[in-house]
Amino acid sequence: MLESDDCPHNAAMRRQPPKGVKAARGGPALPCAPLQDIVPQRTHRQHGFTLIEAVMVIVITGVLMAIVSRFIVEPVRAYLSSVARAALVDTADAALRRVGRDLRVALPNSVRVTPSGLAVELIPTSGGARYATEGAGRLDFGVVDTSFDLVGPPLTLAASQQLVFYNLGTGITGSDAYAANGTAAEQALSNRRTATNAAGSATTVTLSSAAGLPVGDFAPPHRVQAVGTPISYRCDLSAGTLTRYQGYGFLATQPDPPTGGSSALLASGVTGCRFSYEAVAVAARAALVTLQLTLSTSTTAGTESIALHHAVHGDNLP
């Protein structure tokens, strides 16, 4: 216990005696009261979360996330699926349109399809004209004739331009543009010749010819057509590709796949492919080629697949 002089609160009490009481000089010392009894206690409030509150927040948040995800995940998956399908449709459509463009300018009766239906081949044309059948500039068949005139507008030729007369299709002797024509004996059974004109427009055509054109090729409408080297489109289902081939040359038997030349990938992810050629339509001087292409791809929502069908009409009038 502190002495009265050492207790500030006791000293204060001596200086201010209660009313009506005279302070005794040198009186007995008052006991020193504990400070905590004099000064009121200050209350301290705790801040933060308890463990139970934190766990409840986590549980409630998880429940809300599970509920909200049911309304978000499915639309997102549907969006990703639609984007994937749109990309597949664009790829397939572009590929089939590319095939269709070549088929529309194909040499009459030059389209041929492999037995598997996975490849189609054609000879593209770049122009056509009528040759003279009378007069000094006429084209004679059955004998070697290396020059003839054109009737009407000139024909645009490339260097070493290939020319075809009255093509009837593969396997028809004398009227098959795919047949070899490197020797005189081969040219005697071939309706294809090489022009020796310089590149540009021509009204008179000169030929590199060692034998006369087959007599059977002299028939209406008396047309000559400028052609390029054959083009093939081939599906490889094991690799999942659709490829365009060109520059491999004229071959009597359809190559599968072509070797040499160049190639370009048109589509990947090919899981189905079918080319067909309506041979019955040849008798009516018209062709119908049907194309079917199926593409597939994998997304986070699963596997997406689309199938497109395309039909191309062609002119088979020689």
Secondary structure by P-SEA (a helix, b strand, c coil): cccccccaaaaaaaacccccccccccccccccccccccbbbbbbbbbcccaaaaaaaaaaaaaaaaaaaaacaaaaaaaaaaaaaaaaaaaaaaaaaaaaaaaaacccccccccccccbbbbbbbcccccccccccccccccccccccccccbbbbbccbbbbbcccccccccccccccccccaaaaaaccbbbbccccccccbbbbbcccccccccccccbbbbbbccbbbbbbbccccbbbbbccccccccccccccccbbbbccccccbbbbbbccccccccbbbbbbbbbbbbcccccbbbbbbbbbbbbbccc
